[in-house]
Amino acid sequence: MTKQSRRGATLAEVILSLGLCVVVVLSAVQLALVALHANSKSLDEVSADGLAQQTAESFVYALPPASAGFWTATSFASPYQQDSVTLGQQSYQRVIYVSDYGGVTPGLRSLRVRISWDNGAAGRAGLGTQIAEVNRLVSPP
C-alpha cells in the first residue's frame, strides 16, 4: 500500500482560522471606534478651552476705564453675562461671572469664564455635561 499525501485543511482547521480572523477584525474595528470617540472628545475639550481663554481675554481688554462704575460696584449680576456659541458641530454654553475682591485691593475683580457642553449620555464615564473654566483677577487700569 502506498500512502497518499494530504492536501488542504480539514473543516475544523478552516473554522478555527476563520474564527480567529473574525476576532482580530472585530478587535481592530472596536479599537478604531474608541480612537474616533477619544479624538472627538479631545477636539471638543480643546475648542472649549480655547473659547474660554479667548472670552476671558476679550472681556479683560474691553473693560471700562478706571473712572467707570464697574470698578466701584460691590455686587454684580450672577451670571454677569451668558450666551451660546457653536463651533463646528458642537454647541457650547458660555457664562461669565464677576465678583468683587475689593476687600483685598480696591477695585480688584475676580473673573470666571465657564464653558459647558453636552457630550453624550449622562452617567457614563467621560460623557454627560463637560466643563472648562478660566479664572482671572483683574484690577482697574
Secondary structure, DSSP 8 states (H G I E B T S, - for coil): -------S--HHHHHHHHHHHHHHHHHHHHHHHHHHHHHHHHHHHHHHHHHHHHHHHHHHHT---TTSGGGT-S---SSSEEEEEEETTEEEEEEEEEEE-TTTSTT-EEEEEEEEEEES-TTSTT-EEEEEEEEEEE---
